[in-house]
Amino acid sequence: MRPGQIIVLATPVFLLLIALEFAVGRVRAKRGTGQDTYRLADAVNSIGLGMLSQISAVLTGLLRIGIYTAVYSAAALFPQEAARDFWSAWYGWLLALVFYDLCYYWLHRMGHESAVLWAAHVVHHQSQHYNLSTALRQTSSGALLGWVFYLPMAVAGVPPLVFGVVALVDLLYQFWVHTEQVGKLGWFDRWFCSPSNHRVHHAVNDRYLDRNYGGILIVWDRLFGTFREEDERCVYGTRGELRSWDPLWANAEVYWGLARDSWHARSWADKLRVWFKPPGWRPADVAERFPKTMFDISKVTRYEPEVGRGVQWFAGLQFVVLLGLVAVFLWFSDTVPLPQAAVWLAALTAGLWAVGGVLQGRLTVTEVLLMEASALATASAALGLEGLHHVCKPLALGIAIFLVARRAMVRGAVTAFDGMLLAGLVASLAGDVLLMGSARLFVPGLVCFLLAHLAYIALFRIGVGLFPRRGVLAVTLLIGAGMYAFLWQGGLPVALRVPVGVYVVVIACMAAQAIGRAAVLRRRDPAAPWVAVGACFFMLSDSLLATNRFVTPLPLASLWVLGTYYAAQILIVRHARQAA
């Protein structure tokens, strides 16, 4: 049985235990003998990050296993046959598990002592709650460097199969220790990682910081001086609080902070040190220019943005659907070609991001549906699922039209601004439908998108005038001319040279108008630059479409063309607003 299938089979057990822990916590809270440690948004965020970790591991996991296998084949100190016989015996399996746990201890410890490793591991610590859902909260980038710590096992001749199994056993063991519903366990706490020991590890209290790294055995911490017994109430989370339900930001926040500090550091040595020094270390010049507030545990508050009960039910339903899709993907992941796996990863990630956005109050329910329909339209095209694609592609723009019309009606009037935005979306919808048809409908589809871009030019002109930044217009026209020359040299059909030329000019003008509008409104309307980014995505999408159609087929063309197209439409729909 493949690792992905084992995770799928284990998932119902995980969820059942989570439900049991939730019920126990509720009962104890009512009786006054304990507390409920769950909040919906936090649990969804933690489990969602676990889902993201598992689907991304289909791609990054190949790195760890591939390098391990290569080192095992080339650098093992013992003959493979003799080593295989030893490690395959019962005592060999047991020793391999202990060996793995020792390697894990040092990876885990360095994950707290080196900033670049902490950037990956931080995901597991971000929750301000401590429960079994926290156990599933895992990084999506840990495999990029974590493989280094397991190479001693490869050199010792531990076969890749044995390594993979003991790694899974070590990981599954650690699930149950993430709970506040189990107290101290006496002699067990002295030898093994237990709920009490691991609560200490997740706490940000001064006395608990960077302690108890063991995976299965806590003996390593006692041997290497990193053990601390639980003797005061734990406060959970990180000292650099996440305060977000965004799964992408959860994985990127520390990397971004390190990159920013590295960029601002004056010394080249400091630019490098930032990545390898302990978390929190900053060059003196950077700390002086960009000071941060010192952590004060007494001022820690839980991040719990308020959303309505209906939104919570909607997010929960969406999350259950995503959980099912992830399970299907993981079950077949080992047989799915890598390009198709990348498409699945992109679509499921978009769904998880949207659920986080609605729970954070950053997205409305309609916006989530728009993003999900767009993701499904893109993925179904890339995977060749024509039936699903023919439903989702018009559905996405249909939802966008509904969103804009409803927004206008809530305000009580449909303005000229709303009318132009709706005109652009309706023309785009017509173009979408036509381009799904036969090749002879390409030119009518092109005309519809030409009308859409003209509507967007008129939209972006309102309140700022036509082409308020002429230099930007010159640049976009120059880029368009270069693209047109590329298409001409690549074999653009004679019959399409004039219509494509006109189209290139119009879309270059649309991008120039949007960028010029952002330049004029940048202080009055912070969202205007996002509209400009959307217009640039339109140029990119059309360039990719033309290159794929007229010059050379692009790998996963539908993913790039439709991905950038829907990014453009969503950015414009969400952020375009009439200038005050």
C-alpha positions in Angstrom: 0.0 0.0 0.0 1.3 3.4 -0.9 2.0 6.2 1.7 -0.8 8.4 0.3 -3.3 5.6 0.7 -2.2 5.0 4.3 -2.8 8.7 5.1 -6.3 8.4 3.5 -7.2 5.4 5.5 -5.9 7.0 8.7 -7.8 10.2 8.1 -11.2 8.9 9.4 -9.4 7.7 12.5 -7.9 11.1 13.0 -11.3 12.8 12.5 -13.0 10.4 14.9 -10.5 11.1 17.6 -10.8 14.8 17.0 -14.6 14.5 17.4 -14.1 12.5 20.6 -11.6 15.0 22.0 -14.0 17.9 21.1 -16.9 16.1 22.9 -14.8 15.5 26.0 -13.6 19.1 26.1 -17.2 20.4 25.8 -18.4 18.1 28.7 -15.5 19.1 30.9 -16.0 22.8 30.2 -19.7 22.5 31.2 -18.8 20.7 34.4 -16.0 23.2 35.2 -13.4 20.4 35.3 -11.6 21.4 32.0 -12.0 23.5 28.9 -13.1 23.3 25.3 -9.9 23.6 23.2 -11.5 23.9 19.8 -12.6 26.8 17.6 -14.0 26.1 14.1 -11.7 28.5 12.1 -8.6 27.4 13.9 -9.3 23.7 13.4 -10.2 24.2 9.8 -7.0 26.2 9.3 -4.9 23.5 11.0 -6.4 20.6 9.1 -6.3 22.6 5.9 -2.6 23.1 6.4 -2.2 19.4 6.9 -4.1 18.8 3.6 -1.9 21.3 1.8 1.2 19.6 3.3 0.1 16.2 2.0 -0.8 17.3 -1.5 2.4 19.3 -1.9 4.4 16.3 -0.6 3.4 14.5 -3.8 5.8 16.9 -5.5 8.4 17.7 -2.7 8.4 14.2 -1.3 10.1 13.0 -4.4 13.0 15.2 -3.4 13.5 13.6 0.0 13.0 10.0 -1.1 15.0 10.5 -4.4 18.0 12.0 -2.6 17.8 9.3 0.2 17.7 6.5 -2.4 20.6 8.0 -4.4 22.8 8.3 -1.3 21.8 4.8 -0.1 22.8 3.4 -3.5 26.1 5.2 -3.8 27.4 5.8 -0.3 26.1 3.0 2.0 28.9 1.7 4.2 27.8 -1.9 4.0 26.9 -4.3 1.2 23.3 -3.8 0.3 22.2 -7.4 0.6 23.7 -7.9 4.1 22.4 -4.5 5.2 18.9 -5.4 3.8 18.9 -8.7 5.8 19.9 -6.9 9.0 17.4 -4.0 8.8 14.6 -6.2 7.7 14.8 -8.4 10.8 12.5 -7.4 13.8 15.5 -6.0 15.7 16.5 -4.1 12.6 13.1 -2.5 12.3 13.2 -1.5 15.9 16.7 -0.1 15.7 15.7 1.8 12.5 12.8 3.4 14.3 15.1 4.5 17.2 17.7 5.7 14.6 15.0 7.7 12.8 13.8 9.2 16.0 17.3 10.4 16.8 17.6 12.0 13.4 14.2 13.6 13.9 15.3 15.0 17.2 18.2 16.9 15.6 16.0 18.1 12.7 13.4 19.2 15.1 15.9 20.9 17.4 17.6 22.7 14.5 14.2 23.7 13.3 14.1 25.9 16.4 17.7 27.0 16.3 18.2 28.0 12.6 16.0 30.6 11.0 15.7 29.0 7.6 14.6 25.7 9.2 12.3 27.5 11.5 10.7 29.2 8.5 9.4 25.7 7.5 8.7 24.3 11.0 6.9 27.5 12.2 3.6 26.3 10.6 3.2 23.6 13.1 3.4 26.1 16.0 1.2 28.9 14.8 -2.1 27.7 16.3 -3.0 29.4 19.6 -5.0 26.3 20.5 -3.6 22.9 21.4 -5.6 19.9 20.3 -5.5 16.9 17.9 -6.2 19.2 14.9 -2.9 20.9 15.7 -1.1 17.7 15.1 -2.3 17.7 11.5 -1.0 21.3 11.1 2.2 20.6 9.0 4.5 22.5 6.8 4.6 22.3 3.0 8.3 23.3 2.6 10.0 21.1 5.2 11.2 18.6 2.6 13.3 21.2 0.9 16.0 21.0 3.5 14.9 18.4 6.1 16.2 15.5 4.0 19.8 16.4 5.1 19.2 15.1 8.6 18.2 11.6 7.5 21.2 10.9 5.3 23.1 9.1 8.1 20.4 6.4 7.8 21.1 6.1 4.1 24.9 5.8 4.8 24.2 3.2 7.4 22.4 1.1 4.7 18.8 1.4 6.0 16.8 0.5 2.9 14.4 3.2 1.5 11.4 1.0 2.2 12.4 0.6 5.9 13.1 4.3 6.1 9.7 5.2 4.6 7.8 2.9 7.0 9.6 4.0 10.2 9.2 7.7 9.2 5.4 7.1 8.9 5.3 5.3 12.3 7.2 8.2 13.9 4.8 10.7 12.4 1.6 8.8 13.3 2.8 8.3 16.9 3.0 12.1 17.4 -0.6 12.6 16.6 -2.0 11.6 20.0 0.3 13.8 22.1 -1.3 17.0 20.8 -4.0 17.3 23.4 -4.9 19.0 26.7 -7.4 16.3 27.7 -4.7 13.9 28.9 -2.7 14.8 32.0 0.6 13.6 33.2 1.4 9.9 32.8 4.0 9.1 35.5 6.8 6.8 34.4 5.7 7.1 30.7 6.5 10.8 30.7 10.1 10.0 31.7 10.8 7.9 28.7 8.4 8.9 25.9 7.1 12.0 24.2 3.7 12.4 25.9 0.9 15.0 25.9 2.5 16.7 28.9 6.0 16.8 27.5 4.8 18.0 24.1 2.6 20.8 25.5 5.8 22.3 26.9 7.3 22.2 23.4 4.4 24.1 21.9 4.3 26.8 24.6 5.8 30.3 24.3 6.4 30.7 28.1 9.9 31.8 28.8 10.7 28.7 30.8 9.3 26.4 28.1 10.8 28.0 25.0 12.7 25.6 22.7 12.3 22.4 24.9 11.2 18.8 24.5 12.0 18.0 20.8 11.6 14.2 20.9 9.3 12.6 18.5 8.7 9.2 20.2 11.4 9.2 22.8 11.9 12.0 25.3 15.1 10.4 26.3 17.0 12.4 23.7 16.0 15.7 25.4 17.2 14.3 28.8 20.5 13.2 27.2 21.2 16.5 25.3 19.9 18.9 28.0 16.7 20.2 26.3 14.1 18.6 28.6 11.7 20.7 30.7 8.8 19.3 32.8 5.4 20.9 32.6 4.9 22.8 35.8 2.9 26.0 34.8 0.0 26.8 32.5 1.1 26.8 28.8 0.4 29.6 26.4 0.4 28.4 22.8 1.3 29.9 19.4 4.4 31.7 18.3 6.1 34.9 19.5 5.7 36.3 16.0 1.9 35.8 15.9 0.4 34.8 12.5 -3.1 36.3 13.0 -4.4 35.0 9.7 -6.3 31.9 8.4 -4.4 32.2 5.1 -2.6 28.8 4.5 -0.2 30.3 1.9 0.8 33.1 4.2 1.2 30.6 7.1 3.8 28.8 5.0 5.5 32.0 3.7 5.4 34.5 6.6 8.8 33.7 8.1 10.5 33.3 4.7 9.2 36.7 3.7 10.5 38.3 7.0 13.9 36.8 6.5 14.1 37.9 2.9 13.1 41.4 3.9 15.7 41.6 6.6 18.3 40.1 4.3 17.5 42.7 1.6 17.8 45.6 4.0 21.0 44.5 5.7 24.0 46.6 4.7 26.6 43.9 5.2 26.8 41.0 2.8 27.8 38.7 5.7 24.6 39.8 7.5 22.5 39.1 4.5 23.6 35.5 4.7 23.6 35.3 8.5 19.9 36.2 8.7 19.0 32.8 7.3 21.2 30.6 9.6 21.2 32.5 12.9 18.6 31.6 15.5 15.0 32.8 14.8 14.6 36.4 15.9 18.2 37.4 15.3 18.4 40.5 13.2 21.4 42.6 12.0 21.9 45.7 14.2 21.3 48.1 11.3 18.1 46.4 10.3 16.8 46.3 13.9 17.5 50.0 14.3 15.8 51.0 11.1 12.8 48.6 11.3 12.3 48.0 15.0 9.8 45.3 16.3 7.8 45.3 19.4 9.2 43.0 22.1 7.1 39.9 22.9 5.0 40.3 26.0 3.1 37.1 27.0 0.7 39.1 29.1 -0.5 40.9 26.0 -1.2 37.8 23.9 -4.7 37.7 22.6 -6.3 35.0 20.5 -7.0 35.7 16.9 -10.7 35.0 16.4 -12.3 37.3 13.8 -16.1 37.3 14.0 -18.1 35.8 11.1 -21.7 34.9 10.9 -23.1 31.5 11.6 -24.2 31.1 8.0 -20.6 31.8 6.8 -19.3 29.3 9.3 -21.7 26.6 7.9 -20.7 27.5 4.4 -17.0 27.3 5.2 -17.5 24.0 6.9 -19.3 22.5 4.0 -16.7 23.8 1.5 -14.0 22.3 3.8 -15.7 18.9 3.8 -15.8 18.9 0.0 -12.2 19.9 -0.2 -11.3 17.1 2.3 -13.0 14.6 0.1 -11.2 15.9 -3.0 -7.8 15.7 -1.3 -8.5 12.1 -0.2 -9.3 11.2 -3.8 -6.2 12.8 -5.0 -3.9 11.2 -2.4 -5.4 7.8 -3.1 -4.4 7.9 -6.7 -1.4 10.3 -6.3 1.3 7.7 -7.0 -0.2 6.9 -10.3 -0.9 10.5 -11.4 1.6 12.0 -13.8 3.6 14.9 -12.3 2.0 17.6 -14.5 -1.5 16.5 -13.5 -0.5 16.4 -9.9 0.6 20.0 -10.2 -2.8 21.0 -11.6 -4.5 19.2 -8.6 -2.2 21.0 -6.2 -3.0 24.4 -7.7 -6.8 23.9 -7.7 -7.0 22.4 -4.2 -4.7 25.2 -2.9 -7.0 27.8 -4.3 -9.9 26.2 -2.6 -8.1 26.0 0.8 -7.0 29.7 0.4 -10.6 30.8 -0.3 -12.0 28.9 2.7 -9.4 30.7 4.9 -10.4 34.0 3.3 -14.1 33.7 4.1 -13.4 32.6 7.7 -11.2 35.7 8.1 -13.9 38.0 6.7 -11.6 38.9 3.8 -13.8 37.3 1.2 -17.6 37.1 0.8 -19.4 33.8 0.1 -20.0 34.9 -3.5 -16.3 35.7 -4.0 -15.4 32.2 -2.7 -17.8 30.6 -5.2 -16.2 32.8 -8.0 -12.7 31.6 -7.1 -13.8 28.0 -6.8 -15.6 28.0 -10.1 -12.5 29.7 -11.7 -10.2 27.0 -10.2 -12.4 24.2 -11.4 -12.7 25.7 -14.9 -8.9 26.0 -15.1 -8.2 22.5 -13.7 -10.8 20.8 -15.8 -9.3 22.3 -18.9 -5.8 21.3 -18.0 -6.9 17.8 -17.1 -9.1 17.4 -20.2 -12.4 17.0 -18.2 -14.5 18.6 -21.0 -17.9 18.1 -19.3 -16.9 19.8 -16.1 -15.1 22.5 -18.0 -18.1 23.4 -20.2 -20.1 23.9 -16.9 -17.5 25.8 -14.8 -16.1 28.2 -17.4 -19.3 30.1 -18.1 -20.4 29.6 -14.4 -17.3 31.5 -13.2 -18.1 34.7 -15.2 -21.8 34.2 -14.4 -21.0 34.4 -10.7 -18.8 37.5 -11.4 -21.7 39.2 -13.1 -24.0 38.3 -10.3 -21.5 39.7 -7.8 -21.2 43.0 -9.5 -24.9 43.4 -10.1 -25.8 42.5 -6.5 -23.1 44.9 -5.2 -24.7 47.7 -7.3 -28.2 46.9 -6.1 -27.1 46.9 -2.5 -25.9 50.5 -3.0 -29.3 51.3 -4.5 -28.3 52.4 -8.0 -26.4 51.0 -11.0 -23.9 53.7 -12.0 -22.1 54.1 -15.3 -19.1 52.6 -13.6 -21.1 49.5 -12.8 -22.6 49.4 -16.3 -19.1 49.4 -17.9 -17.9 46.7 -15.6 -20.9 44.5 -16.3 -20.5 45.1 -20.0 -16.9 44.0 -19.9 -17.9 40.8 -18.0 -20.8 40.0 -20.3 -18.6 40.4 -23.3 -16.0 38.2 -21.7 -18.6 35.6 -20.9 -19.7 35.6 -24.6 -16.0 35.2 -25.6 -15.6 32.3 -23.2 -18.6 30.4 -24.6 -17.5 31.0 -28.2 -13.9 29.9 -27.6 -15.2 26.6 -26.2 -16.7 26.0 -29.6 -15.2 25.0 -32.9 -12.1 26.7 -34.5 -14.3 28.9 -36.8 -15.7 30.7 -33.7 -12.2 31.9 -32.8 -12.6 35.3 -34.5 -16.1 36.0 -33.1 -14.7 35.1 -29.7 -11.8 37.5 -30.3 -14.3 40.2 -31.2 -16.1 39.6 -27.9 -12.9 40.0 -25.9 -12.0 43.0 -27.9 -15.4 44.6 -26.8 -14.7 43.5 -23.2 -11.3 45.3 -23.3 -12.9 48.4 -24.8 -15.5 48.4 -22.0 -12.7 48.1 -19.4 -10.8 51.1 -21.1 -14.0 53.1 -20.7 -14.4 51.8 -17.1 -10.9 52.8 -16.1 -11.2 56.2 -17.8 -14.0 57.3 -15.4 -12.7 59.9 -13.0 -9.1 60.1 -14.4 -9.4 60.8 -18.1 -8.0 58.9 -21.0 -4.4 57.7 -20.7 -3.3 59.9 -17.8 0.2 58.5 -18.0 1.3 58.7 -21.7 4.7 57.2 -20.9 3.0 54.0 -19.6 1.0 53.9 -22.9 4.2 54.0 -24.9 5.7 51.2 -22.9 2.6 48.9 -23.1 2.3 49.6 -26.9 6.0 48.7 -27.3 5.5 45.4 -25.4 2.5 44.7 -27.6 4.5 45.4 -30.7 7.2 43.0 -29.6 4.6 40.3 -28.9 3.0 40.9 -32.3 6.3 40.6 -34.1 6.9 37.4 -32.2 3.6 36.0 -33.3 4.2 37.1 -36.9 7.6 35.4 -37.0 6.1 32.3 -35.3 3.5 31.7 -38.1 0.5 33.9 -37.4 -2.0 33.1 -40.2 -2.4 35.9 -42.9 -6.1 36.1 -42.3 -5.6 36.9 -38.6 -2.8 39.4 -38.8 -5.1 42.5 -38.9 -7.6 41.4 -36.2 -4.8 40.1 -33.9 -3.0 43.4 -34.5 -6.0 45.4 -33.6 -6.5 43.2 -30.5 -2.9 43.7 -29.4 -3.3 47.5 -29.6 -6.5 47.5 -27.6 -5.3 45.3 -24.8 -2.1 47.3 -24.6 -4.2 50.4 -24.2 -6.3 48.8 -21.6 -3.3 47.9 -19.5 -1.9 51.5 -19.9 -5.3 52.9 -18.8 -5.4 50.7 -15.7 -1.8 51.5 -14.7 -2.3 55.2 -15.3 -5.4 55.1 -13.3 -3.5 53.4 -10.4 -0.9 56.1 -10.6 -3.5 58.9 -10.3 -5.5 57.2 -7.6 -2.8 55.5 -5.5 -3.4 57.7 -2.5 -7.2 57.9 -2.8 -7.8 54.3 -3.7 -5.4 51.7 -2.4 -7.1 49.0 -4.4 -6.4 50.7 -7.8 -2.9 49.0 -8.1 -4.6 45.6 -7.9 -6.8 46.5 -10.8 -3.7 47.4 -12.7 -2.2 44.1 -11.8 -5.3 42.4 -13.2 -5.0 44.3 -16.5 -1.3 43.1 -16.7 -2.5 39.6 -16.1 -4.9 40.0 -19.0 -1.9 40.9 -21.3 0.0 37.9 -20.0 -3.0 35.5 -20.5 -3.6 36.7 -24.0 0.1 36.4 -24.8 0.3 32.8 -23.6 -2.9 31.9 -25.5 -1.5 33.4 -28.7 1.9 31.7 -28.3 0.3 28.4 -27.6 -2.1 28.7 -30.6 0.2 30.2 -33.2 3.8 29.6 -32.3 4.4 26.5 -30.2 2.4 24.4 -27.8 3.1 25.2 -24.2 3.2 22.5 -21.5 0.0 22.8 -19.4 -1.1 25.7 -21.5 -4.7 25.7 -20.2 -3.4 26.0 -16.6 -1.3 29.1 -17.4 -3.7 30.7 -19.8 -6.9 30.3 -17.8 -5.1 30.8 -14.4 -3.9 34.2 -15.4 -7.2 35.0 -17.1 -9.2 34.3 -14.0 -6.7 36.1 -11.9 -7.2 39.2 -14.1 -11.0 39.0 -13.9 -11.1 38.4 -10.1 -8.7 41.3 -9.4 -10.8 43.7 -11.5 -14.1 42.5 -10.1 -13.0 42.7 -6.5 -11.0 45.9 -6.6 -12.4 48.2 -9.3 -14.4 51.0 -7.6 -15.5 54.4 -8.8 -13.0 57.2 -7.8 -14.3 59.5 -5.1 
